[in-house]
Amino acid sequence: MTAISNRLTRTLNIRHPIISAPMHLAAGGVLAAAVSRAGGLGLIGGGYGDSTWLDEQFEAAAAQRVGVGFITWSLRKSPSLLTDVLKRNPAAVMLSFGDPRLFVDEIRKAGALVICQCQNTDHVWDAIDVGADIVVAQGAEAGGHGALRGTLSFVPETANLLAVHSPNSMLLAAGGIADGRGLAAALMLGADGVLVGTRFWASNEALVSERHHEAIIEATGDETIRTTVADIARQIPWPRGFTARIRRNAFTQRWHDRESLLEQNVAVEGPCYRQAFSEGDPDNTGVWFGEAAGLVSTIEPASVIVDRMATDAASLLSGQRATSLT
């Protein structure tokens, strides 16, 4: 296998410039460890903060070198979660969807790298201000929460900003990246690597129900939507400016553009949503994948995904046709 070596791989001591996204509930310790073992870096999803779950997932990672990601505005409510996680010596901590300043010093003192995920240039300036080791430029194509910028323009714009104002900060591209073409394109746009969510969501190791996996195989990128209805049903008050990309299904058909009515009926609809999710129902709850669904045709081991993505990107960058695309 031809390796892509750059400052990201050297800094993280990994073989491939591929990091798996810390997807809430889906990105557990087994997935993170599998990505790291394959030569990338896996991140456990800290989500809204469940100390017992986090302990279980770090144990499941079986001492493999992994990182963790948090929803920053939620972490502010329970900052001790970060303190506890840092005792596990994560390689990196990713902060998303809020001001990172409160947590950066503690992360650095613990010896972990600081990753700041950004959805617009204001967020990038915040990351520059705190001297983030790694900045993620997340496009709206991504599954789960995000904003409005498209990956293709946001990544090089961020690369330009970092080159002038924070040249030591490394850049990851995120949003719609699921194969070697996406990795090669990200590197050509000025990124040092990629943060991949949806493709690893569709892996054997992800904590995703079988019926939700079946749904992504059947889907195209057109069959996703940015919406707030899942957060309303779960009664999770997300800050303005962020929506979630999820699968179009009976739930979104029923409630998207009828958010006020959903809020009025959330005492009934909320428990129905959560029960459908726990049962793996793909039609009456949020199914959390992005536009890269159209690039997913099989559920595979994370190691296969990493190896193929790295190999195909290296082939494309050397002017060869990627083997899996012939």
C-alpha positions in Angstrom: 0.0 0.0 0.0 1.3 3.4 -1.0 1.2 5.7 2.1 0.3 9.4 2.1 2.7 10.9 4.5 2.3 14.5 5.6 2.5 16.6 8.8 -0.9 15.3 10.0 0.3 11.6 9.8 3.6 12.5 11.4 2.1 14.6 14.2 -0.5 11.9 15.1 1.8 9.0 14.3 -0.7 7.4 12.0 -0.3 5.8 8.6 -3.2 7.5 6.8 -4.6 11.0 7.0 -8.1 9.7 8.0 -9.9 10.4 11.2 -13.3 9.0 12.0 -16.0 11.4 13.2 -17.1 11.2 16.9 -20.7 10.5 15.9 -23.1 10.5 18.9 -24.1 6.9 19.9 -22.7 5.4 16.7 -19.0 6.0 17.2 -18.2 3.8 20.1 -14.9 2.3 21.3 -14.9 -0.7 19.0 -15.2 1.6 15.9 -12.7 4.1 17.1 -10.2 1.3 17.9 -10.7 -0.4 14.5 -10.0 2.9 12.6 -6.9 3.5 14.7 -5.7 -0.1 14.2 -6.1 0.3 10.5 -3.8 3.3 10.4 -6.1 6.3 10.9 -7.3 7.8 14.2 -10.7 6.9 15.6 -12.7 9.3 17.8 -15.3 8.1 20.4 -18.4 10.2 20.3 -18.8 12.0 23.6 -22.1 13.5 22.5 -24.3 15.1 25.1 -22.3 13.6 27.9 -22.9 10.2 29.6 -20.0 9.3 31.9 -21.0 5.6 32.1 -21.3 5.3 28.4 -17.9 7.0 27.9 -16.3 4.7 30.4 -17.7 1.7 28.6 -16.5 2.8 25.2 -13.0 3.6 26.3 -12.9 0.1 27.8 -14.2 -1.3 24.5 -11.3 0.4 22.7 -9.1 -2.0 24.6 -6.2 0.4 25.2 -6.0 1.2 21.5 -4.9 4.8 20.9 -8.0 6.8 20.2 -9.5 10.3 20.7 -12.8 11.7 21.7 -15.2 14.4 20.6 -17.7 16.6 22.5 -20.6 18.9 21.7 -19.1 22.0 23.2 -22.2 23.8 24.3 -23.4 20.6 26.1 -20.0 20.0 27.7 -20.2 23.4 29.4 -23.1 21.9 31.5 -20.9 19.0 32.7 -17.2 20.0 32.4 -16.2 17.2 34.7 -16.8 14.8 31.8 -13.7 16.2 30.1 -11.6 15.9 33.2 -12.6 12.3 33.5 -12.0 11.5 29.9 -8.5 13.1 29.9 -7.5 10.6 32.5 -7.8 8.0 29.7 -5.0 9.8 27.8 -6.8 10.4 24.5 -4.7 11.3 21.5 -7.0 14.3 20.7 -10.1 16.0 21.9 -12.5 17.5 19.3 -14.7 20.4 20.3 -17.7 21.2 18.1 -20.6 23.6 18.0 -19.6 26.2 20.6 -16.8 28.3 22.0 -13.8 26.1 22.7 -12.0 28.6 25.0 -13.2 27.1 28.3 -11.6 23.7 27.6 -8.5 24.3 25.6 -6.0 24.8 28.5 -7.1 21.6 30.3 -6.8 19.6 27.1 -3.3 20.8 26.4 -2.2 20.3 30.0 -3.2 16.6 29.6 -1.1 16.3 26.5 -3.9 15.8 24.0 -4.2 17.7 20.7 -7.0 20.2 20.3 -9.3 19.7 17.3 -11.9 22.5 16.6 -14.7 21.7 14.2 -15.9 24.7 12.3 -19.0 25.4 10.2 -18.2 29.0 9.1 -15.4 31.5 9.1 -16.3 33.0 12.5 -15.8 29.5 14.0 -12.4 29.3 12.2 -11.3 32.6 13.7 -12.2 31.2 17.2 -10.1 28.1 16.4 -7.2 30.4 15.3 -7.6 32.5 18.5 -7.1 29.4 20.7 -4.3 28.0 18.5 -6.1 24.8 17.6 -3.8 22.0 16.6 -6.3 20.8 14.0 -9.2 22.7 12.4 -12.1 20.8 10.8 -13.9 22.6 8.0 -17.3 20.9 7.9 -19.5 21.3 4.9 -23.3 21.1 5.0 -23.2 17.7 3.1 -22.2 16.1 6.4 -24.6 13.9 8.3 -25.7 15.0 11.7 -25.4 18.6 12.9 -23.8 21.3 10.8 -24.6 24.6 9.1 -24.8 26.0 5.6 -21.3 26.1 4.0 -20.4 23.7 1.2 -17.3 21.6 1.6 -15.8 22.4 -1.9 -15.4 26.2 -1.1 -15.2 26.1 2.7 -12.1 23.9 2.8 -9.8 26.0 0.6 -11.1 29.3 2.2 -10.2 27.8 5.6 -6.8 26.7 4.2 -6.1 30.2 3.0 -7.0 31.7 6.5 -4.8 29.2 8.3 -1.9 29.7 6.0 -1.8 33.4 6.8 -2.9 33.5 10.5 -2.2 30.0 12.0 0.2 28.1 9.7 1.0 25.5 12.3 -2.7 24.5 12.5 -3.5 21.5 10.4 -6.8 21.2 8.4 -9.3 18.4 8.0 -12.1 18.4 5.4 -15.4 17.0 6.4 -18.8 16.6 4.7 -19.6 14.3 1.8 -16.2 12.4 1.9 -16.6 8.7 1.7 -13.9 7.3 -0.6 -10.4 7.8 -2.0 -11.7 10.4 -4.4 -12.9 12.5 -1.5 -9.6 12.2 0.4 -7.6 13.0 -2.7 -9.8 16.0 -3.4 -9.5 17.3 0.2 -5.7 17.2 -0.1 -5.8 19.0 -3.4 -8.0 21.7 -1.8 -5.4 22.3 0.9 -6.5 20.0 3.7 -4.0 17.8 5.6 -6.6 15.0 5.9 -10.2 14.1 6.3 -12.8 13.6 9.0 -15.2 10.9 7.9 -18.6 10.3 9.4 -21.2 8.7 7.2 -18.9 6.1 5.6 -17.9 4.8 9.1 -21.5 5.0 10.3 -22.0 2.4 7.6 -19.4 0.0 9.0 -19.6 -3.3 10.9 -18.2 -1.8 14.1 -20.6 1.2 14.3 -23.3 1.1 16.9 -26.0 1.4 14.3 -29.1 -0.9 14.0 -29.3 -3.4 11.1 -32.4 -1.7 9.7 -30.7 1.7 9.7 -27.8 0.2 7.9 -30.2 -1.3 5.3 -31.7 2.2 4.8 -28.3 3.8 3.9 -27.6 1.1 1.3 -30.9 1.8 -0.3 -30.4 5.6 -0.2 -29.0 8.2 -2.5 -27.6 11.6 -1.3 -30.9 13.1 -2.4 -32.7 11.2 0.3 -31.4 13.4 3.2 -32.6 16.7 4.6 -31.3 19.4 6.9 -33.9 19.9 9.6 -34.6 20.6 13.3 -37.4 18.1 13.8 -35.2 15.4 15.4 -33.9 17.8 18.0 -37.5 19.0 18.7 -38.7 15.5 19.2 -35.7 14.7 21.5 -36.3 18.0 23.3 -32.6 18.9 22.9 -32.4 22.7 22.5 -29.7 23.2 19.9 -28.3 26.8 19.4 -29.6 28.7 16.4 -27.7 28.3 13.2 -27.3 24.5 13.4 -29.6 21.9 11.8 -29.2 18.1 11.5 -28.9 16.2 8.2 -30.8 13.0 8.5 -32.6 10.6 6.2 -35.9 11.7 4.6 -38.5 9.3 5.9 -42.1 9.2 7.3 -41.0 11.1 10.4 -39.4 14.1 8.4 -42.3 14.0 6.0 -44.8 14.3 8.8 -43.0 17.1 10.7 -40.5 19.1 8.6 -42.0 22.6 8.0 -44.5 21.8 10.8 -42.1 22.4 13.6 -44.4 24.5 15.8 -47.0 21.8 15.7 -44.4 19.2 16.7 -43.4 21.4 19.6 -47.0 21.5 20.7 -47.3 17.7 20.6 -43.8 16.7 21.8 -45.1 15.1 25.0 -46.6 12.4 22.8 -44.3 12.5 19.8 -41.0 12.6 21.8 -41.5 9.2 23.4 -42.6 7.8 20.1 -39.4 9.1 18.4 -37.2 7.6 21.1 -39.0 4.2 21.1 -38.7 4.0 17.3 -35.0 4.8 17.5 -34.4 2.1 20.2 -36.2 -0.4 18.0 -34.2 0.5 14.9 -37.2 1.7 13.0 -35.9 3.5 9.9 -39.1 5.3 9.2 -40.3 7.0 12.4 -37.2 8.4 13.9 -34.0 10.1 12.9 -31.6 8.1 10.8 -28.3 10.0 11.0 -26.4 9.9 7.8 -25.3 12.5 5.2 -25.2 13.0 1.5 -22.3 10.5 1.2 -25.0 7.8 1.5 -25.1 7.8 -2.2 -21.5 6.5 -2.2 -22.3 3.6 0.2 -23.3 0.3 -1.3 -22.1 -2.2 1.4 -21.6 -2.4 5.2 -17.9 -3.3 5.7 -15.3 -3.5 8.4 -13.7 -0.1 9.2 -10.3 -1.5 8.3 -11.5 -2.2 4.7 -12.9 1.3 4.4 -9.6 2.9 5.6 -7.4 0.7 3.4 -9.4 1.3 0.3 -9.7 5.1 0.9 -6.0 5.5 1.4 -5.0 3.2 -1.5 -7.4 4.9 -4.0 -6.4 8.4 -2.9 -2.7 7.6 -3.3 -3.3 6.1 -6.7 -5.3 9.2 -7.8 -2.7 11.6 -6.5 0.0 9.8 -8.4 -2.0 10.0 -11.6 -3.3 6.4 -11.7 -6.8 5.2 -11.9 -8.0 4.0 -8.5 -8.6 0.2 -8.6 -12.0 0.3 -6.8 -13.3 2.9 -9.4 -12.5 0.9 -12.5 
